[in-house]
């Protein structure tokens, strides 16, 4: 009986020490975002949307850590490359679909315009809240350029987007290693 009481006391202490409001908010957002995607099964019989969401949430958490630890230009470049990887995944998955293929390609064109706008804003220096004045802007330009190149190539065919995803993933890894070594 004393062991049960100690367990209950431990749970009460833990609940006082941990504010779980952020956990509830994250769960609600996770459920809300997952409702936006259609539930369909892939070729192996699994649910594609569920597997997508099990990747999106940890990647968003990782980007939050990167924004806190790395230089701003690296974090912005990694965010652009990470978003481009998700767009490439969407092109590969749904680009050749008879029902949503055109919508996916329109979204890619909109994303390309956003990349061009980001590069232009970076060049003009209007991103003062994101990038400090002495920040190296080359990683942001490289991320925007490589992402645009990969997305333009993926519009030619769905098979190209698979290899473009691997190429961008290698750039993400190289950029993360470079900035990790730079901070040492």
Secondary structure, DSSP 4 states (H G I P E B T S, - for coil): -HHHHHHHHHHHHHHHH--THHHHHHHHHHHHHHTTS---B-TTSSBHHHHHHHHHHHHHHHHHHHHHHS-HHHHHHHHHHHHHHHHHHHHHHHTT-TTTHHHHHHHHHHHHHHHHHHHHHHHHT--TTTS-TT---HHHHHHHHHHHHHHHHHHH-HHHHHHHHHHHHHHHHHHHHHHHHHH-
